[in-house]
């Protein structure tokens, strides 16, 4: 540089710097949507620092982010939004931001033996079942639902009466077993007051089921 007298001067200084910029990729392991009430698996790969230098936060959807280690996280969200963001910082500098949608889990449906409501079911096939199940139709995530209670009814052609039994849990009660055991072609069975609990802890009332015995 030139000093105040116009003469060139030389100064040597040591300047430390890092080559390149930190960046991060953020991906959901199952799909590109976060769901309310369940553990959403998140994988974060960041460059520019070790795992101990990586920090991730979530905003929108009332969410929390729990670090498991090795780039694995669990995201939990509480409300529906189109603007949920996961921000990754390396050494306190932002390396990546990804936006996700937050949705509620679709309502499950009930089933007896995998048969859909309205199906014509052979008497032998229906009698082979032990109770009622619940699942989400055409949903990419595998979620477990437990049937809490239901009511089974069937017409009795001999007496003209309607046979009915309230069951707790997902299995036939002894009286329900008797109703199922005596089913024959031409009878109709309904499953009402069906309630199931999902992985988010909510107990939901599901649509009724109707089966025609053949």
Secondary structure, 3 states (H helix, E strand, C coil): CECCCCCECCCCCCCCCCCCCCCEEEEECCCCEEEECCCEEEEEEECCCCHHHEEEEEECCCCEEEEEECCEEEEEECCCEEEEEEEEEECCEEEEEEEEEEECCCCCEEEECCECCCCEECHHHHHCCCECEEECCCCCCCCCCEEEEEEEEEECCCCCCEEEEEEECCECCHHHHHHHHCCCCCCEEEEEEEEEECCCCCEEECCCEEEEEC
